[in-house]
Amino acid sequence: MKKKIIIPISVVLVLLALVAFKLTTNKMALDAVTSRPPQNNPAIAVNVVAVGLQPVSSQLIKTGTLLPIKQAEIMSTSQGKVLSLNIALGTQVTEGQIVATIDDRLKKLALEKAQLSLAKLKTDYDRYSALLAGNATTETSVTDLKYNYEDTKNQIEQLQKQLTDASITAPISGIITKKSIEKGEYVNNGTQIGSVVDISKLKVQVMLSETEVSQVQINQWVKVSTAEDSNMRAQVTYISPNGDDSHNYLVELTLNNRIQNPVKAGGIAYADFSHGSSESVLQIPRTALIESIKNPSVYVAINGHSMQRKIKVGREFGGNIELLEGLKAGEEIITSGQINLSDSAPIVIINSHN
């Protein structure tokens, strides 16, 4: 027979009291943790610069490509064997100069035959016209002769044009830069004979932003530098009235090439649109912009915090941009660390520039 173990009530009460005390202690500790004030966000290190008046920097240098003032392909407008070819790479040609001839002997024979037929038709037409006046022939016969006479005249004109086309001429004056065939080859109508470029003048094409193009005018003189000549002057001859998708505008400059040792086309050119100015305006570094230049804003450093501010900007001057609205002279704007910032974020200034 098993014995029953009897636990005194006093012991049970003591154990219950210990459990209650432990639970109360744990709850107090948890409440202490949850009620503890949160840690402050760490300050973000930034650089700032003070907004101020600065002289307008009018330096504007753009890179473009030197292009010939004219370039053209020499094409055959006839077909046949090439009897002569008077071009070579680097040779100078003038507009209208015969550079190649196509075998035209068959066309000449056809022309002579057509001319003989035309003379006979003219005689027959005159004779039959006289007979028709005396009712000695029919009007149909005279009409047929007249039709054949006019048709032969058209054939003669076509043959004369073909004979002219057998002499291939240079479409522009310039230098031969490509020779596509050799003497004795057979060519068709539209076969490329060669290429010619005119570099007596050169063009420079550059792209300017919407702000930059507003400072350029037609007929303005611009300094141009190349690897061959660092002291040339070009004139603005074209400004595109329509910008591309990036709001850039094509500007074309034209310059007279050197007569001796002319500058070669195809190289890189630097167009200097810079000009002097005594104007001073409020400017900020472009690096201070948070968003694009179309929707500009900056962070202003105020009492140890970053405050976002919408602004209005104008012209670009190298790394700076003109400030039109939104800031006052002396205010400090943040120029680095913006990626980690938000409105009212704590900051610590590590570099400050005036």
ABEGO torsion letter per residue (X at the ends): XBBBBBBBAAAAAAAAAAAAAAAAAAAAAAAAAAABBBBBBBBBBBBBBBBBBBBBBABBBBBBBBBBABBBBBBBABBEBBABBABBBGBBBBBGBBABBBBAAAAAAAAAAAAAAAAAAAAAAAAAAAAAAAGABBAAAAAAAAAAAAAAAAAAAAAAAAAAAABBBBABBEBBABBABBBGBBBBBGBBAEBBBBAABBBBBBBBBAAAAAABBBGBBBBBBBAABABBBBBBABBBABBBAAGBBBBBBBBBBBABGBBBBGBBBBBBABBBBABBBBBBBAAABABBAABBBBBBBBGGBBBBBBBBBBBBBEABBBBABGBBBGBBBBABGAAABBBGBBBBBABBBX
